Amino acid sequence: MTISKKNKNRTSVDGKEYLWWVFDEYDQTEFDGIQIKAVCSDQTHFIKYGLQQEEDNRKVVLALKDYAKLVHLSSPPKFENDKGIITKSGINKLVRWCKQDVHQIQYALDGNSNNLTEIERQLLLKDLQKIIK
């Protein structure tokens, strides 16, 4: 299924194009309120980030398009500016941050299993990172 490009922004990070948009949603996603979703143009994966999260509880979600595999990464920096607005450069920083080697994993899901050991969580993250690199 294709994603409509209407009302979406585009950016390219290390040769991969992402469509991204801001939306406001409650009780349906990992974040309540204003958030962004950046979907790779090949639709293999996406990244979600809630704007204006509390610093001590900030997270990023990295997932395959069908949610079969996902990780919640803890302690990202703030990608929006002081007014709570995220720009193309903030999206680029977000994608590059997800590619870094070291992350704290707050939650992980591999298929139907979410009871993963720390080693399994790190291996899952590495699998996801291979897709985004």
Backbone bond lengths (Angstrom), bond angles and torsions (degrees), N, CA, C in turn:
res aa  C-N    CA-C-N  psi(-1)  N-CA   C-N-CA  omega(-1)  CA-C   N-CA-C  phi
1 M - - - 1.446 - - 1.522 108.66 -
2 T 1.300 115.63 132.36 1.458 119.24 -179.65 1.528 111.14 -86.50
3 I 1.286 113.88 157.61 1.458 120.77 178.54 1.521 107.66 -102.44
4 S 1.299 116.49 129.90 1.458 121.10 176.83 1.520 109.13 -62.80
5 K 1.314 115.81 135.68 1.466 120.56 178.61 1.531 111.56 -87.78
6 K 1.322 116.08 -5.54 1.458 120.45 -179.73 1.529 109.69 -65.64
7 N 1.308 115.84 131.33 1.474 123.52 -179.59 1.528 113.08 62.61
8 K 1.310 117.63 24.53 1.459 122.73 177.07 1.522 108.37 -114.92
9 N 1.321 115.34 151.25 1.456 121.82 175.64 1.521 108.45 -101.96
10 R 1.310 115.81 156.31 1.464 121.02 178.50 1.516 110.46 -120.02
11 T 1.321 114.00 145.72 1.457 119.50 171.06 1.520 107.48 -150.35
12 S 1.307 116.23 157.85 1.454 121.55 177.48 1.521 108.31 -123.31
13 V 1.330 115.23 130.93 1.457 121.36 -180.00 1.521 107.85 -128.72
14 D 1.322 115.72 116.21 1.470 121.91 178.51 1.525 111.98 50.42
15 G 1.326 116.08 43.76 1.458 121.12 175.13 1.525 115.58 85.38
16 K 1.320 118.32 -2.01 1.468 120.96 176.80 1.522 108.80 -109.62
17 E 1.322 115.01 133.64 1.457 119.48 179.18 1.525 109.92 -92.22
18 Y 1.316 115.25 140.41 1.458 122.26 177.36 1.528 109.27 -124.66
19 L 1.317 115.03 139.09 1.450 121.85 167.51 1.518 106.18 -98.19
20 W 1.309 117.79 134.68 1.456 119.27 -179.25 1.524 110.35 -140.95
21 W 1.324 113.75 151.71 1.452 120.15 -179.55 1.516 110.16 -153.76
22 V 1.307 114.19 160.27 1.463 122.33 179.06 1.523 107.09 -106.49
23 F 1.336 116.41 137.94 1.459 120.31 177.50 1.517 109.54 -147.27
24 D 1.296 115.08 163.82 1.465 122.49 -177.44 1.527 107.32 -120.30
25 E 1.340 116.56 120.18 1.458 119.75 -175.69 1.522 109.97 -151.26
26 Y 1.306 115.42 145.08 1.460 121.85 179.31 1.518 110.13 -127.72
27 D 1.319 116.50 144.19 1.464 124.64 172.87 1.526 115.01 63.05
28 Q 1.313 118.73 12.72 1.457 121.03 -179.40 1.521 113.47 -120.94
29 T 1.311 117.09 -13.60 1.457 120.77 -173.18 1.526 109.82 -137.04
30 E 1.312 115.58 -176.44 1.458 121.58 179.78 1.525 112.21 -68.17
31 F 1.302 116.63 -22.00 1.458 121.86 -177.76 1.524 108.71 -121.39
32 D 1.302 116.12 145.09 1.459 120.65 171.55 1.519 107.83 -102.89
33 G 1.313 116.23 132.81 1.450 120.26 177.27 1.512 112.66 104.90
34 I 1.320 115.00 -151.83 1.463 121.43 -175.17 1.528 109.10 -76.83
35 Q 1.312 115.08 130.14 1.468 120.90 -176.89 1.516 109.82 -148.91
36 I 1.314 115.15 167.70 1.461 120.20 175.95 1.522 108.25 -120.35
37 K 1.306 113.93 154.29 1.457 121.68 172.07 1.518 106.58 -132.31
38 A 1.317 116.42 127.31 1.462 122.81 176.87 1.521 107.40 -116.99
39 V 1.331 115.90 116.35 1.458 121.75 -176.89 1.521 108.60 -110.97
40 C 1.331 116.17 129.27 1.458 120.76 177.26 1.534 108.38 -63.82
41 S 1.319 116.79 142.28 1.469 120.41 -176.32 1.526 112.72 -61.72
42 D 1.338 118.07 -24.58 1.467 118.96 176.22 1.533 111.54 -84.10
43 Q 1.317 116.36 0.09 1.462 125.77 175.71 1.533 113.94 60.16
44 T 1.320 116.86 25.46 1.466 119.51 177.27 1.519 112.02 -78.77
45 H 1.328 116.71 -29.40 1.463 120.13 -174.07 1.526 111.01 -154.69
46 F 1.328 113.96 166.93 1.456 119.37 175.06 1.514 109.78 -147.04
47 I 1.313 114.48 163.86 1.457 122.95 178.81 1.526 106.92 -128.13
48 K 1.327 116.53 134.99 1.468 121.19 176.61 1.522 108.89 -123.51
49 Y 1.306 113.96 145.59 1.458 120.94 -178.64 1.523 108.46 -148.78
50 G 1.304 116.58 129.50 1.458 121.66 176.90 1.517 110.18 -87.17
51 L 1.311 116.29 129.45 1.459 120.33 178.74 1.519 110.29 -75.80
52 Q 1.295 115.99 150.77 1.464 124.60 176.17 1.531 113.13 57.33
53 Q 1.319 116.04 40.11 1.460 120.38 174.78 1.525 109.56 -74.43
54 E 1.313 115.39 154.11 1.466 120.85 174.19 1.523 108.59 -64.91
55 E 1.310 116.92 137.36 1.466 121.75 -175.19 1.528 112.86 -57.04
56 D 1.324 117.75 -40.01 1.462 120.20 -176.01 1.529 113.13 -82.56
57 N 1.327 117.96 -0.16 1.462 120.46 179.85 1.531 111.35 -136.26
58 R 1.320 116.65 25.95 1.460 121.76 -178.18 1.522 110.34 -75.15
59 K 1.345 116.21 143.90 1.462 120.83 177.53 1.520 110.20 -150.35
60 V 1.332 114.48 165.03 1.459 124.62 175.04 1.517 106.50 -129.80
61 V 1.325 116.63 143.47 1.455 121.17 176.39 1.524 108.11 -109.45
62 L 1.327 115.58 128.52 1.460 123.33 175.64 1.518 106.43 -119.33
63 A 1.341 117.62 123.55 1.464 119.57 -173.46 1.523 111.90 -147.79
64 L 1.329 114.36 157.92 1.454 120.40 169.01 1.519 108.22 -74.43
65 K 1.314 116.49 160.63 1.468 120.19 -172.97 1.520 113.79 -58.20
66 D 1.308 118.13 -28.71 1.459 121.33 -176.39 1.531 112.88 -102.40
67 Y 1.314 116.74 12.12 1.473 123.34 -179.18 1.534 112.79 62.74
68 A 1.333 118.57 15.64 1.463 120.43 179.56 1.524 111.20 -66.59
69 K 1.310 116.28 -29.72 1.466 121.63 177.08 1.516 107.08 -137.70
70 L 1.332 115.03 133.24 1.459 118.03 176.81 1.509 110.27 -156.71
71 V 1.323 114.51 156.13 1.455 121.55 174.57 1.525 108.60 -136.33
72 H 1.322 115.08 143.33 1.457 122.12 170.69 1.515 105.88 -102.17
73 L 1.306 116.59 115.81 1.457 122.10 -177.14 1.526 109.14 -96.32
74 S 1.317 116.13 127.55 1.466 122.26 -176.75 1.512 112.17 -86.92
75 S 1.308 114.75 156.74 1.466 125.35 168.97 1.524 115.71 60.08
76 P 1.341 118.19 42.63 1.463 117.03 173.20 1.520 109.58 -74.00
77 P 1.319 116.50 162.37 1.460 118.39 173.00 1.530 108.78 -72.39
78 K 1.287 116.24 174.91 1.461 121.83 176.16 1.533 107.73 -82.10
79 F 1.331 117.10 124.48 1.463 120.80 -177.38 1.530 112.30 -97.17
80 E 1.324 117.87 -16.13 1.460 121.37 177.58 1.523 109.03 -92.02
81 N 1.316 115.21 163.20 1.468 118.26 179.29 1.529 110.14 -81.07
82 D 1.321 116.38 -177.88 1.469 121.18 -176.44 1.524 113.45 -64.43
83 K 1.323 117.14 -19.03 1.465 121.13 177.65 1.529 111.63 -90.99
84 G 1.345 116.91 3.74 1.464 120.79 179.22 1.509 114.53 81.63
85 I 1.325 117.31 17.42 1.466 122.21 -177.41 1.520 109.27 -105.11
86 I 1.327 116.08 131.44 1.459 119.91 176.62 1.521 108.37 -102.53
87 T 1.311 115.88 138.90 1.457 122.84 -178.19 1.527 109.05 -117.15
88 K 1.309 114.85 176.97 1.463 120.77 178.27 1.533 110.73 -56.28
89 S 1.315 117.65 -41.57 1.473 119.54 179.85 1.532 110.61 -65.78
90 G 1.334 117.90 -34.60 1.458 120.92 175.57 1.523 111.78 -64.68
91 I 1.327 116.78 -39.56 1.473 121.13 176.85 1.517 109.85 -64.29
92 N 1.323 117.16 -43.76 1.468 120.50 178.73 1.528 111.04 -60.08
93 K 1.338 116.32 -42.66 1.471 120.39 177.69 1.523 110.95 -63.39
94 L 1.324 116.96 -39.72 1.462 122.02 178.58 1.532 110.99 -60.75
95 V 1.307 117.23 -48.43 1.475 120.76 -179.45 1.526 109.92 -63.37
96 R 1.316 117.01 -45.13 1.477 119.70 179.76 1.529 111.37 -64.98
97 W 1.326 117.50 -36.47 1.461 120.60 177.71 1.529 110.26 -61.80
98 C 1.317 117.91 -39.37 1.470 121.59 179.23 1.528 112.20 -64.24
99 K 1.325 116.46 -24.55 1.467 120.99 -179.27 1.531 113.48 -82.04
100 Q 1.323 117.65 -11.34 1.464 120.44 -178.27 1.522 111.13 -61.63
101 D 1.315 115.50 155.74 1.463 121.15 -175.86 1.523 114.76 -74.44
102 V 1.308 118.19 -32.71 1.463 120.36 -172.65 1.528 110.16 -111.89
103 H 1.324 115.10 123.27 1.464 121.76 177.57 1.513 109.82 -144.23
104 Q 1.312 115.78 149.39 1.456 121.36 168.64 1.520 106.52 -90.71
105 I 1.331 116.04 129.25 1.455 119.99 -179.97 1.521 108.64 -101.02
106 Q 1.316 115.42 120.19 1.456 121.74 -179.50 1.531 110.76 -83.76
107 Y 1.323 117.00 -36.68 1.466 122.78 -177.26 1.512 107.75 -154.32
108 A 1.323 117.34 146.47 1.460 121.20 177.96 1.522 109.92 -144.44
109 L 1.320 115.46 147.09 1.458 122.20 179.31 1.520 107.96 -137.77
110 D 1.319 116.10 126.44 1.458 121.97 176.16 1.522 107.01 -125.46
111 G 1.316 116.00 101.59 1.458 119.83 -174.15 1.517 109.47 67.44
112 N 1.318 116.38 -123.02 1.459 120.43 178.68 1.523 112.55 -95.57
113 S 1.329 116.90 -0.45 1.459 120.37 -175.29 1.527 111.77 -99.25
114 N 1.331 115.29 124.11 1.456 119.30 173.47 1.524 111.01 -120.78
115 N 1.318 116.59 8.57 1.457 122.54 178.47 1.527 108.72 -100.32
116 L 1.322 115.79 64.02 1.461 121.45 -174.30 1.520 111.05 -97.58
117 T 1.323 115.97 145.74 1.453 120.22 173.33 1.530 108.44 -71.54
118 E 1.312 117.03 166.99 1.460 120.33 178.50 1.527 110.83 -60.69
119 I 1.307 117.56 -38.56 1.474 121.00 178.47 1.519 109.95 -63.96
120 E 1.333 117.89 -44.09 1.468 121.64 178.56 1.523 110.93 -63.78
121 R 1.335 117.38 -37.62 1.465 120.94 177.26 1.526 110.91 -62.51
122 Q 1.331 115.99 -45.09 1.460 119.98 -179.23 1.533 111.20 -65.95
123 L 1.331 117.21 -38.33 1.467 120.74 177.05 1.530 110.87 -65.11
124 L 1.323 116.83 -39.88 1.460 121.26 176.64 1.528 110.22 -61.84
125 L 1.312 116.84 -44.42 1.455 120.73 178.08 1.525 110.76 -60.33
126 K 1.309 117.38 -43.48 1.472 121.19 179.18 1.537 110.38 -61.45
127 D 1.353 116.91 -39.67 1.462 120.92 177.22 1.533 111.00 -60.92
128 L 1.325 115.39 -45.38 1.458 119.67 179.21 1.535 111.12 -65.40
129 Q 1.326 116.49 -39.80 1.456 119.97 -179.46 1.533 112.25 -65.87
130 K 1.332 117.55 -31.03 1.476 120.12 175.98 1.515 110.07 -61.73
131 I 1.312 116.38 -35.74 1.461 120.63 -179.53 1.530 111.04 -70.09
132 I 1.320 117.14 -39.11 1.471 118.70 -176.40 1.530 113.03 -82.75
133 K 1.311 118.69 -16.01 1.474 120.07 -179.89 1.469 109.82 -83.42
